[in-house]
Amino acid sequence: MELDATALLAAFFAYKVVLPLLGGFYAHFLRPGKDLTKYGQWAVVTGATDGIGKALCFEFAKKGLDVFLISRTESKLADVEAELKAKHPTREFRHLAVDYAGGFDAGKQAAVRAALADLDVGVLANNVGMSYPFTKYYHELTDAECAGLVALNTESTLFMTKIALGDESGGMIARKRGAIVNTSSAAGTQISPLLAGYSAAKGGVVAFSKSLHHELAREGVAVQVQTPLWVTTKLAKIRKATLTVPSPATYAKAAVAAIGYGAESSPFWAHDLQLAVMDLLPTALAVKIASDMHHSIRKRGMKKEAEKKKSG
């Protein structure tokens, strides 16, 4: 009986720890990326002028794709497009200014459809999003912040995906090829006290993406949701890259390499490892770790906000 128990424990350890570690090592360090040009010639990136979105644009161009940039500010779009042209002179770039805040209404959708109508869109990267100014209790959020969480994180993803997919007369559905990658967050997969609204918005993206992945499996369209932890972006308010907090360029390289492999991915190796460890912990302990960290962030945020009001 003791031998049987030991064997069962060893088998459980191998299944829950060893095999995932080996699989993760292969996926992050050995597995080749897909040839994205097989999906189509153009990549469309939302939230394209800062952080992960901007880095994705450069990575897609590096992989041989032309890139269509979508973001809120025309001047920033023109600047990033100029940078891309200087770095990748053989690639083609276009852009469109769209403000997803306040809702992605019919007029904005029509403008995007018209701009993409003549393009062979192979990859759509739904990257635009917003979070809290710092971790807060849900009841402390303003109505505008709540609306923005849904509009920028969830609504934009659903409608941009619908535009790229098209139907039997055009788009990815008609061509029977394409890849859609939706940037969510680890907060969308984990219990996240003091980020409840953000967690809900990003969790919706996770559920939508995973369901659509299986829905479109026979249509030749690969759908994937990516769930990063911290990256050095304005959204995260982190400036310095570390072993576990990559720069946007480092993260984007991993994110693009993961496209086409499965319904869900945390493409940066350290993030994937951290999430794997959290999944092994008892739920109560994992929640306590997240809650303690978020309460600490809230305390610092509240202090800075009070100092700003006092000085202003």
Backbone hydrogen bonds, N-H to C=O, Kabsch-Sander energy under -0.5 kcal/mol:
donor,donor_aa,acceptor,acceptor_aa,energy
5,A,1,M,-2.3
6,T,2,E,-2.3
7,A,3,L,-2.7
8,L,4,D,-2.4
9,L,5,A,-2.3
10,A,6,T,-2.5
11,A,7,A,-2.4
12,F,8,L,-2.5
13,F,9,L,-2.5
14,A,10,A,-2.5
15,Y,11,A,-2.4
16,K,12,F,-2.8
17,V,13,F,-2.5
18,V,13,F,-1.5
19,L,14,A,-3.1
21,L,17,V,-2.1
22,L,18,V,-2.5
23,G,19,L,-2.7
24,G,20,P,-2.7
25,F,21,L,-2.4
26,Y,22,L,-2.1
27,A,23,G,-2.6
28,H,24,G,-2.5
29,F,25,F,-2.1
30,L,25,F,-0.5
30,L,26,Y,-1.9
31,R,26,Y,-3.0
36,L,34,K,-1.2
38,K,35,D,-1.6
39,Y,36,L,-1.7
40,G,36,L,-0.6
41,Q,120,D,-0.6
42,W,120,D,-2.5
43,A,66,D,-2.7
44,V,123,V,-2.8
45,V,68,F,-2.5
46,T,125,A,-2.2
47,G,70,I,-1.2
48,A,70,I,-1.7
50,D,47,G,-0.6
53,G,50,D,-0.7
54,K,50,D,-1.5
55,A,51,G,-2.1
56,L,52,I,-2.6
57,C,53,G,-1.7
58,F,54,K,-1.6
59,E,55,A,-2.1
60,F,56,L,-2.9
61,A,57,C,-2.1
62,K,58,F,-2.1
63,K,59,E,-1.4
64,G,61,A,-1.7
65,L,60,F,-2.2
66,D,41,Q,-2.6
67,V,92,E,-1.9
68,F,43,A,-3.1
69,L,67,V,-0.6
69,L,94,R,-2.9
70,I,45,V,-2.4
71,S,96,L,-1.3
74,E,72,R,-0.6
77,L,73,T,-2.1
78,A,74,E,-2.4
79,D,75,S,-1.9
80,V,76,K,-2.5
81,E,77,L,-2.5
82,A,78,A,-2.0
83,E,79,D,-1.9
84,L,80,V,-2.5
85,K,81,E,-2.5
86,A,82,A,-2.1
87,K,83,E,-1.9
88,H,84,L,-3.1
91,R,88,H,-1.6
94,R,67,V,-1.8
96,L,69,L,-2.1
98,V,71,S,-3.0
98,V,96,L,-0.6
100,Y,98,V,-0.8
103,G,100,Y,-1.4
105,D,103,G,-1.4
109,Q,105,D,-2.4
110,A,106,A,-2.4
111,A,107,G,-1.8
112,V,108,K,-2.0
113,R,109,Q,-2.6
114,A,110,A,-2.4
115,A,111,A,-1.9
116,L,112,V,-1.8
117,A,113,R,-0.9
119,L,116,L,-1.8
121,V,119,L,-1.5
122,G,42,W,-2.6
122,G,120,D,-0.7
123,V,42,W,-2.0
124,L,179,A,-2.4
125,A,44,V,-3.5
125,A,123,V,-0.5
126,N,124,L,-0.7
126,N,181,V,-1.9
127,N,125,A,-1.3
136,K,194,L,-1.9
140,E,137,Y,-1.8
141,L,138,Y,-1.5
146,C,142,T,-2.1
147,A,143,D,-2.5
148,G,144,A,-2.4
149,L,145,E,-2.0
150,V,146,C,-1.4
151,A,147,A,-2.7
152,L,148,G,-2.7
153,N,148,G,-0.5
153,N,149,L,-1.3
154,T,149,L,-0.6
154,T,150,V,-1.4
155,E,150,V,-3.1
156,S,151,A,-1.6
158,L,154,T,-2.4
159,F,155,E,-2.3
160,M,156,S,-2.4
161,T,157,T,-2.0
162,K,158,L,-1.7
163,I,159,F,-2.1
164,A,160,M,-2.4
165,L,161,T,-2.5
166,G,162,K,-2.0
167,D,170,G,-2.4
170,G,167,D,-1.3
172,M,164,A,-2.0
173,I,165,L,-2.7
174,A,167,D,-0.8
175,R,171,G,-2.2
176,K,172,M,-1.6
177,R,172,M,-1.2
178,G,220,G,-0.9
179,A,122,G,-2.6
180,I,222,A,-3.0
181,V,124,L,-2.9
182,N,180,I,-0.5
182,N,224,Q,-2.8
183,T,126,N,-2.6
183,T,181,V,-0.6
184,S,182,N,-0.9
184,S,226,Q,-3.0
186,A,228,P,-2.7
188,G,185,S,-1.8
189,T,186,A,-1.7
190,Q,186,A,-1.5
195,L,192,S,-1.9
199,S,195,L,-3.4
200,A,196,A,-2.2
201,A,197,G,-2.2
202,K,198,Y,-2.8
203,G,199,S,-2.5
204,G,200,A,-1.9
205,V,201,A,-1.1
206,V,202,K,-1.8
207,A,203,G,-2.5
208,F,204,G,-2.5
209,S,205,V,-2.4
210,K,206,V,-2.5
211,S,207,A,-2.1
212,L,208,F,-2.6
213,H,209,S,-2.4
214,H,210,K,-1.3
215,E,211,S,-2.1
216,L,212,L,-2.4
217,A,214,H,-0.8
219,E,216,L,-1.7
220,G,217,A,-0.6
221,V,216,L,-1.2
222,A,178,G,-2.7
222,A,220,G,-0.6
223,V,221,V,-0.6
224,Q,180,I,-2.7
225,V,263,A,-2.5
226,Q,182,N,-2.8
227,T,265,S,-2.2
232,T,246,P,-2.3
233,T,231,V,-2.1
237,K,233,T,-1.3
238,I,233,T,-1.3
242,T,245,V,-2.4
251,Y,247,S,-2.7
252,A,248,P,-3.0
253,K,249,A,-1.9
254,A,250,T,-1.5
255,A,251,Y,-2.8
256,V,252,A,-2.7
257,A,253,K,-1.7
258,A,254,A,-1.1
259,I,255,A,-0.6
259,I,256,V,-0.9
261,Y,258,A,-2.0
262,G,260,G,-0.8
265,S,225,V,-2.3
271,H,268,F,-0.6
272,D,268,F,-2.2
273,L,269,W,-2.3
274,Q,270,A,-2.3
275,L,271,H,-2.5
276,A,272,D,-2.0
277,V,273,L,-2.1
278,M,274,Q,-2.3
279,D,275,L,-2.1
280,L,276,A,-1.0
280,L,277,V,-0.6
281,L,277,V,-1.0
285,L,282,P,-0.5
286,A,282,P,-2.4
287,V,283,T,-2.7
288,K,284,A,-1.9
289,I,285,L,-2.3
290,A,286,A,-2.1
291,S,287,V,-3.0
292,D,288,K,-2.8
293,M,289,I,-2.0
294,H,290,A,-2.5
295,H,291,S,-2.5
296,S,292,D,-1.8
297,I,293,M,-2.1
298,R,294,H,-2.3
299,K,295,H,-2.2
300,R,296,S,-1.9
301,G,297,I,-2.5
302,M,298,R,-3.1
303,K,299,K,-1.8
304,K,300,R,-2.3
305,E,301,G,-2.4
306,A,302,M,-2.2
307,E,303,K,-2.2
308,K,304,K,-2.3
309,K,305,E,-2.1
310,K,306,A,-2.2
311,S,307,E,-2.3
312,G,308,K,-1.8
